[in-house]
Amino acid sequence: MWGWYRRSGHAPDHEFLEFVPPLPDYLKAEWVLRLFRWKGDEVRDGEEVVVEEESKGGKGEESPSGAVREFVWAFRWELVKILGFAVVWIIAVFVSPLSMNLLLSYVQDNTDTRVSPYLFVLGIFLAPIVSSVAYQNAVYRLGQIGLRLRALLGHAVYKKLLRVKAGGGGTKNEEEDEEGGEPKKGGAGGGAEAVGRVNNLVGTDIDVITSSLTISLQLFGVPPKLIVSLIFLYFLLGWSAFVALAAILAFAPISTIVSKKYGAAQEQIMQATDKRITIVGELVAAIRIIKMFSWEKSSMDKIYQARQAELDRIVQRAKVYAGMMFLSTGVPVAVTLTTFAAYVFGMKRPLTASTAFTSMALFGLLREAVISSTYLLSSFMRARVSLGRITRFIADTEELDSAPRKFEGDKIEIKEGKLRFSRFGSKGFTLEIDKLEIPMGKTTIIAGDVGSGKSALLSALLGEMHKRSGEVRYPARVSTSFAAQSPWLQDDTVKANVLFGEEYDEERYHKTLHACALESDLDGFPDGDQTRVGEKGLSMSGGQKQRIALARAVYARSDIVLLDDVLSAVDSNTAAHIVEHCLNVLLQDRTVVLVTHFVKMCSRGIAACELVVRLKDGKIEKQGPPETHLSPNGSRMLRTSSSHSSFVSRKGSSPKKEPETAEQHHEESPGGASISLKVYQRYFSAMGGWAFWLGYAAVNLTAHVFMLSQGWWVGRWVNASDRDVHPGFYFAIYSIIQLASSISLTAMYLSLIFGAVKASRKLHQRLTKAIFGAPFRFFDVTPHGALLNRFSKDSEILDTEQVENLQPVLDYSVQVLFVAIIISVILPIFLLPAALISAVFFFIGRLYIRNALAARKQVAEARSPLFSTLGDTTSGVVTIRAFKREKHFATTYLAQTDRYNQANGLDRWLEERSDIVGATVSFIVGLLALRAGIDSGTTGFLVSTGLEFTSRILYVVRAVNKNELSLNSVQRILAYSDVEQEEPDSEKGKPPASWPQGTIEFDDYSAKYSQDGPDVLHNLSFTIEQGAKIGIVGPSGCGKSSLSLALLRFIIPSNGTISIDGRTVDSTNLDALRSRITLIPQDPTLFSGTLRSNLDPNDEYDDAVLWQAVQRSGFAKQGEQGSEGAKGVSLDTVVQSGGSNFSQGQRQLLSLARALLTLLLLLYIILDEATASLDNESDATMQTVIQVEFNDCTNITIAHRLESVIGFDKVLVLEAGRILEFDTPRKLLESTESRFYELCEATGNLDELKEKVK
């Protein structure tokens, strides 16, 4: 162990784990799960993970508290060994005061004994060593059990997460399936509520539980210490010892009441923390849309409010803990005073040195037992709260319960089915399918208006809806794959996302890439298919994300392929390519269920299409062969067979964002090798500056003067008793000192906690402000899990551990200083061993802290992937279940848990060596006292103080080390508080109130996403006149989104300028620029709350204006034609996180309603096919609203649907970030050689498009 410490102490942080001994097999999570046969422990792929009996019968046997009991039984023999070490530890603890009593009796009586007094000194020396070795062995073994308990509880939470219903997982007491339409089905299965809750369970609650297990040994030691101390006190003090027992029992009920209050305060804190992390997770996930709309201030205010509520509860807990602390210090004071009073005044006995200091040592053990029991009870109350939260999550969270049944047939069937997204409550969307038979080996098209239930039908086929009646049946032995409407991707390479755990088949893989039109995109990426897609696919364009998700579904060796509107995010040529090469070739012999608005193109273009199903209001309106559903109005993009392939092969490859290479991918930096002085300075400054620290220093010094005066005054007392001085005076002063000590210690704690809460508030605010002020690129390269780690675990350490670790540093440092001074004054020769001992402790401490910091950083770095995996699983659980990849993800999670657990045992190393050094100090002090011939009172004071000196040095080293470990979280928070910021607003950058009027000019403009990245826009020069309607078209990844982001200063210009009304955007304040440009993004984002809060987060409009915008957008028609307050939607309609209780199309209409609120602004932008998810009627409605309501605005529409822009003033054709063409649609169509003509021809509707040209 020593050699490992020296080697690892000189290793770079990134190589630290190479020196840390690997986890033995018996500590690995997989071994723990094999050991247990707890019901449902093994995660299996597919429908086996769904247990219908549990959903019908309630909790069943699956209870974490029951699992903990089983866990204890499984390790009973290990616990017996721990019990043996604990017994040795307890016995050795009492050898020191016994040896002190014998030594002081010898010095006091000055008589010869049959036993050498040096043996008593030897007892003082050896007892702490034996006690330490036994204790550290017991704690180390408990720590190993704790690692296994962490694996078990973490697996239980993750297993539940894999089984929870999409949408976040409601409970029996919640009606999650609110009115307003169908939930979003796709990769996104959970909302921010689920992410925040699960992150808190894994990142905080499980830590609390395992920590309480480790310190349970101390609780075990409390009763023996109390009992044995009282027995020894009885032999020393006679019947007056029972007075001590009576005093302890008198305070017991008060302690119980305060402990319950502490538990209640802890529960309130965890609830407030859950709420804050939920809000943070939701807002950080939507940071792009927040910055586009300039909503940073209102978003930060929401976080600040949640944070303040959390800190208020932390202050309440601190007040309760202060009461517990006063009791813990006051009870020993009362015990000591009443016992001494009974002994001196009741029994009329003199207080000798051996009696006084041995009693004080025993009272010290009593005090330690009472104080530790207070701390331990508070820890166990926290653990109880945490275990209860995990129990409720596992027992009450709504699970899937409607896995499709298997039967021996050749089709997929739904008979008399009534399905809902939640089995609780009576409101919400219901899918009612009387009879549907989907043929195997053929393609079935699902069509219908927005909110008609198309995605819900796929959810029913996947078993993601609660079945109220009827049957959903699959042929036996079939597998499924799924591509969601909102594509879900992992933060991995393109290749890894396509394979998704499947074995690599080179021929199949390249055929899939070609069929999904991904080859040209990969050719343009710096690392090809090894390019990382970014978290949630953020490095890819919408079309690229959709095609990667499609490729994943196609590459899987599945019998049934469910595709949810996969053609909406791609241009017409790419859609035609996918129909011909993917749906007609690779999927021709597989069962395909395709949700689409492009009915005509798909039904005519897909040879295997046999059935078209049209839904309305959750019911089948019509079903039959394709020809029965074709009409002139249904035409969308029927391709010709001539021109599209060549276009796809040469289309631009410039992605939406500069894609991340493996080297560019940001791994979380754990910080430096040690905590810099600047971190201390910034934290201490945040606590209150010089005024605070001067006040705290005064309270601290006062408290320690009273504490150390106790032993000194008793020494005077016992020496005075030899001269028959009346003890009343000494007893009165001693009582005052004891009482003042308790009060000052409590005041010292309260003052520190108030300073720490102030620091927590300030640092959290700085972090929030920095994150919301960071540029776009920061979020492209920073994992979402790392951000959540700062706001969750690091913030929890800032709130709790940091002050708990700082307080003993300040406390024990002053004690060590005082004790060293006192002993050196009385026994000057002690200065030499004191200096030597301090140097040894310093060496041990620095060696320990380097390794401990590296270990803590590795643990912190390992925590972020855990959070990312939890977030990925929550948002992608539908896709994971559809592909039957539950076991793969569970295995990944267990491996990450093992990495999180790897660095362990460092504290044990430090404490053993510190206790040995501490025992050596007491041995030296005892020898020096014997040699110097000092009186018994002074000897007792020196020996007891010497014991305090060594223990306090140990506490200082431990506290400093723990404080640096917790300050590592502060350092990480400060590092993210110092990230690059967007340019702040200035008076010079404030535009006139009348700006903008709507004229836009690009002058030789080029731009890129990072300073060292390649240009994604190249030398763009064109002008958009005020009030003009401009369409921007081109293949996926050609730079359309980059152009719109350039207008809002989200990317970095490398050449040229963009001017609006003669004012360059670079010279305009960001808030003014972004708030005066209205956007409808490709991926509409909604927040948990109501329609009102989503439409108007800044509370700028009254309800009448808001409702008018809802009606004009066409969204109100989706609520059963209801008006406000009627049966349909209203401004109070609940919106779940991400808008998961609305379809994609409905969310897009709400985005239009947002835009309608900003009609006073004269620039209007639609990003990336804003109408892609709408049916024909809704699309026409939206286009009409745009034309009527925004007639006087400059309108820039980015579109794949050429029908959306064919009537515009001009069309801009982009390819690879360059302008290919820019002219009126009429002129572009006049030339058969133009790229725009080629695009129109590829739709199959060339004549119709020509008729619509102005």
Residue, then its C-alpha position, 0 to 999 in steps of 0.5 A: m500500500w505504501g509503495w503504491y502511494r508513493r508511485s501514484g503520488h508522482a503520477p499525472d492525474h490522467e494516469f492515476l487509475e493505472f496505479v489504483p488497484p483494479l476492483p477485484d471481481y467480488l466488488k464489481a457490480e456484475w458479481v453483486l447482481r449474480l450473487f442476488r436473486w432479488k426478483g427482476d434483478e437481471v435486465r433482459d432484452g425485449e419484452e421480458v423486462v415488462v412484468e404485467e403482474e407487477s403493474k396489476g398488483g402494485k409493488g410486488e416484492e421489488s422494494p429497495s428496503g427489502a433488498v437492503r435486508e437481503f443484502v445484509w443477510a448475504f454479507r452476514w459473515e463479513l459483518v461478523k468479522i467487522l463485529g470482531f474488529a469493532v469489539v477490539w476497537i471498543i476495548a482498546v478505546f478504554v485502555s487509554p483512560l485506564s492507563m492514564n488513571l494508573l499513571l496519575s495515581y502513581v504521580q499523585d501518591n508518589t509510591d512504589t508499585r509492583v508495576s513500572p509506571y512506564l508500562f502505564v505510559l506504554g499502555i497510553f502508547l499502544a492502545p490508540i494503535v490497536s484501536s486504530v488498526a481494528y477500527q480502520n479494518a472494520v471501516y475498510r470492510l464496511g466500505q467494500i460492502g458499501l461499494r456493493l450496495r451502491a451497485l445494487l441500488g444503482h442497478a435497481v434505479y437504472k433497471k426501473l428507468l428501462r421499464v418506466k413509461a415514456g414521458g417521464g414516468g408518472t406515479k399513481n398519484e399523478e395524472e400525467d396524460e394531460e389534455g392537449g394531444e398525444p405525447k411525442k413518441g420517438g427517441a424521446g421518452g422522458g422529460a427533464e423531470a425524470v432526468g433531474r429526479v434520476n440524476n439526484l437519486v444516483g448522484t446524491d441519494i445513493d451516496v448518502i445511503t452508502s456513506s451512512l453504511t460506512i459510518s454505521l460502525q461509529l453508531f455501533g460504538v455509541p452504546p458500549k462507550l456509554i455503558v462502559s464509561l458509566i461503569f468506569l465512572y461508577f468505580l471512580l465516582g461512586w453513586s454520583a455516576f448515576v447522576a450522569l446517567a439520569a442527565i443523559l436520559a433526561f435529554a433523550p426525548i429532546s434529542t429524538i424530537v430534534s432528530k425528527k425535525y432534522g429528517a423532515a428538513q432533509e426531505q424538504i431539501m431533497q424535494a427542492t433539489d429535485k425541482r431545481i435540477t429538473i428546471v436546470g436540466e430542462l433549460v440547459a437542454a433547451i439552451r439554444i432556443i433560449k438564446m435564439f429568443s433572448w430568454e436568458k434572463s427569465s430562464m435564469d430567474k426561474i433557476y434563481q427562484a428554485r435555488q433560493a427555495e432550496l437554500d432557505r430549506i438548507v438554512q432551516r436544516a442548519k438551524v435544526y442542526a445547530g440545536m442538535m449541536f447545542l444539545s450534543t455539547g450541552v449534554p456532556v456539560a450537564v453530565t460533567l457538572t451534575t456528576f462533579a457536584a454530586y461527587v464533591f458536594g453530595m458525597k463530600r469527597p475531594l477531587t483528586a487529579s487521578t479522579a478528575f482527569t480520568s473522569m474527564a477522559l471518560f466524560g470525553l468519551l461520553r461527549e464523543a458518543v453523544i456528539s457522534s450519535t447526533y451526527l450519525l442520527s442526522s446522517f441516518m435520517r438523511a439516508r432514510v429519506s434517500l432510501g424512501r425516495i428510491t423506494r418511491f421511485i421504484a414502487d410508484t413510478e408508472e411502468l409499461d404494462s402492455a407488451p404486444r402478445k405473440f401468436e402464430g400468425d402472419k400479420i400484426e393485429i390490433k383488435e378492439g383496442k383502446l389505448r392511452f399513454s397513462r393508466f392513471g386518470s381519465k383525461g387525455f388522448t385515447l387511441e381507439i382501433d376497432k380492427l387493424e391488420i398489418p401484413m408481414g413483409k409489406t409496407t403499410i403507410i400511416a397518414g392523418d392530420v396533426g394530432s390524429g394519433k399517427s405516432a401514438l399508433l406506432s407507440a401502441l405497436l411498440g407496447e408504449m401505451h397502456k392497454r385499457s381493452g382489446e389486443v395488440r398481437y405480433p407474430a411469434r419470434v419477430s424483432t423490431s427496429f424504430a426511427a423516431q420522428s424526433p431522432w435520438l442519437q448517442d454522443d458517439t461516432v456516426k458508425a457506432n450510432v448506425l451499428f447500435g450494438e449490432e455486429y459489423d457487416e461491411e457490405r450491409y453497412h455500406k449498402t445502408l449508408h448508400a440507401c439512407a443517402l449518408e455517403s456524401d455527408l460522411d465524405g465531407f466529415p473530417d473523420g468520416d464515419q468516425t466523426r462524433v455526432g455530438e450530444k443528442g446529435l447536436s453536431m449534425s443537421g436535422g436531416q443528417k440526424q434523421r438519416i442516421a436514425l433511419a440507417r440505424a433502423v435499417y441496418a438492424r436485422s429486424d423483421i419489423v421496421l417502424l418509421d415515424d415521419v423520417l422523410s420530413a427533415v430531408d429535401s425532395n431529392t434525398a427523400a426520393h433517393i430514400v424511397e428508391h434505394c431504402l424502402n424499395v430495395l433494402l426494406q422490400d422484404r421486411t415489414v415496414v410501418l411508415v408514418t408520413h404526410f407524403v402519401k402519394m409519393c410513398s404509396r406510388g413509389i414503394a412497390a411493396c406498399e399494400l395498405v394505407v391507414r388514415l387516422k383522425d382523432g385517434k380512430i381509423e377514418k379510412q384504410g385500404p390499398p394505396e389507390t383508394h387514398l390518392s387525390p390531387n391534393g395529396s401530391r407532395m414529392l412524387r419523384t421522376s426516375s431521372s434526375h435525383s440520383s446524380f444530385v444526391s451524389r454531388k450534393g453539398s457536405s457541409p454540415k449544420k455544425e462543424p462536426e466533432t472529431a474524436e480529438q475535438h470531443h470535450e472530455e471533462s477536465p477534473g482540474g489541477a493537481s491541487i487546489s490553487l490559492k485563488v480558489y480559496q480566495r474566491y470562496f472565502s470572498a463569496m462567504g462575506g469578505w473581511a468583515f465576515w472573517l473578522g467576526y468569525a475569528a472572534v467567535n472561534l477564538t472565544a470558543h476555543v479559549f473556553m474549551l481549553s480552559q476546562g482542563w486547565w481550570v480542573g488542574r488548578w482545582v485539584n491542586a487547590s483541593d490539596r490545600d483544603v480550599h473550598p471547591g465551590f468557587y472552582f465549581a462555579i467558574y468551571s460551570i461558567i466555562q462549560l456553558a460558555s463553551s457550548i454557547s460559543l461553539t454553537a454560535m461559531y457553527l451558525s455563523l459559518i453556515f450562514g457564510a457558506v449559504k451566502a457563498s453557495r448562492k453567489l457561486h451558483q448564480r455565477l455558474t448559472k450566469a456563465i452557462f447562459g452567457a456562453p457561446f453556442r460552441f461551448f454547448d456543442v463540445t460540452p457534454h450535457g452530463a458534465l453541466l448537470n454534474r456541476f448543478s447537481k453533485d458539485s452543487e450538493i457538495l458546495d452546499t453540504e460537504q464543503v461547510e462540513n469540511l471547512q468547519p473542522v479545519l478552522d476549529y481544529s487548527v486553532q485547537v492545535l495551535f492553542v494546545a501546542i502553545i500551552i504544552s510548550v509553555i509548561l514543558p518547553i522541551f516538548l517543542l522539539p517533538a512537536a515540530l517533528i510530529s507536525a513535519v511527519f503529519f505534513f508529509i503524510g498529509r501531502l502524500y495523502i492529499r495528492n492521491a486523494l485529490a486525483a482519486r476524487k477527480q477521477v470519481a468526479e470525472a466518472r460521474s459525468p458519464l453516469f449522468s450522460t447515460l442516465g440522460d440518454t436512457t431517459s430520453g431514448v428509452v423508447t428506441i432502446r426498448a424497440f431495438k431490444r438493447e436494454k441489456h447492452f445499456a445496463t451492462t454499460y451502466l454497470a461498467q461505469t459504476d465500477r469505474y466510479n467505485q474504483a478509487n477507494g480506501l485512501d482515508r483508511w491509509l491516512e488514519e492508521r498512520s495518523d493514529i500511530v503518530g498520535a500515540t507516539v506523541s502521548f508516549i513522549v509527553g508521558l515520559l517527559a512528565l515523569r522525568a520532569g517530576i511535575d505535579s499530578g494536576t499538571t501531569g494530568f493536564l499535559v497527558s490529556t492535552g497531549l492526547e488532544f494535540t495528536s488527535r487534533i493534528l490528525y483531525v486537522v490533516r484529515a479536515v484539510n484534505k477533505n476540505e481540498l477534496s470538496l473544494n475540488s467541486v468548488q474549483r470545477i464550478l468556478a472553472y465553468s463560471d469562467v468559460e468564454q462569454e458572448e459579447p456583453d451589451s453596451e450603449k454603443g451597440k443599442p440600435p434605434a427603437s425603429w430598427p430593424q426595417g428589414t433590409i439585409e445585406f451579406d457582403d462577401y461573408s464567410a463564417k465558421y463554428s470555432q476559431d480553428g475550424p473550417d469555414v461552413l459559409h463561403n463568400l456569401s454576397f446578396t441583398i434581401e430587400q425590406g418586406a421581401k419573401i425569400g426561400i432558401v433551399g438546398p440539400s441537407g447540410c448545405g449551410k441553410s441553418s448556418l446562414s440563419l445562425a449567422l444572422l443571430r451571431f451564433i457563429i464566428p465570421s471569418n470574412g465580410t459582414i452582415s448588415i441589417d438596415g445599414r447596421t452590421v450585426d456584429s456591432t449590435n447588442l445581442d439582446a436587441l438583435r435576437s429579441r427583434i428577430t422572430l424564429i420558428p425553429q426546425d425542432p420546436t421546444l416547449f417547457s414544462g408549465t402551461l401554454r401561457s408560460n410557454l407563449d410568454p415566459n417574460d409575462e409581457y402580454d395579457d391573456a386576450v392577446l395570448w389566446q388570440a395568437v393561439q387561435r390565429s396559429g390554428f393550434a386551438k383547432q387541435g383541441e376539439q375545436g374548443s375555445e378558451g375554457a371550453k372542452g379543448v385547450s386553454l392557456d392553462t393547459v398543462v405542457q409537459s417537459g419538452g411538450s411531450n404531451f403534444s405531437q410534433g406538428q402541434r408543437q410547431l403550431l405553438s411556435l407559430a403562436r409565439a411568433l405571432l406575439t412579436l408582429l411589431l418586429l419586422l424581421y421574420i425567419i422560419l428555420d429548417e423546414a418548420t412545416a415538415s411535421l404538418d399535414n397538408e391542411s395544417d401546412a396550408t393553414m400555417q402558410t396562410v397565416i404567415q402570408v397574411e400576418f407577416n405580410d409586411c415583414t421580411n420573410i426568410t423561409i428555409a425549406h425542403r418542401l418547394e411548395s412552401v417557397i415557390g410563390f416567394d419573391k426570390v429563392l436562394v439555392l445553397e450547396a456546400g455553404r456557397i450560393l449556387e443560384f439567387d433569383t426569382p422562382r420564375k427565372l430559375l425555372e426558365s432554365t432547365e439547367s438550373r439547380f432549382y429546376e432540377l429540384c422542382e423536377a425531382t418532386g414529380n410536381l413540376d407543372e403544378l409548381k410552375e403554375k404557382v410561380k408569380 
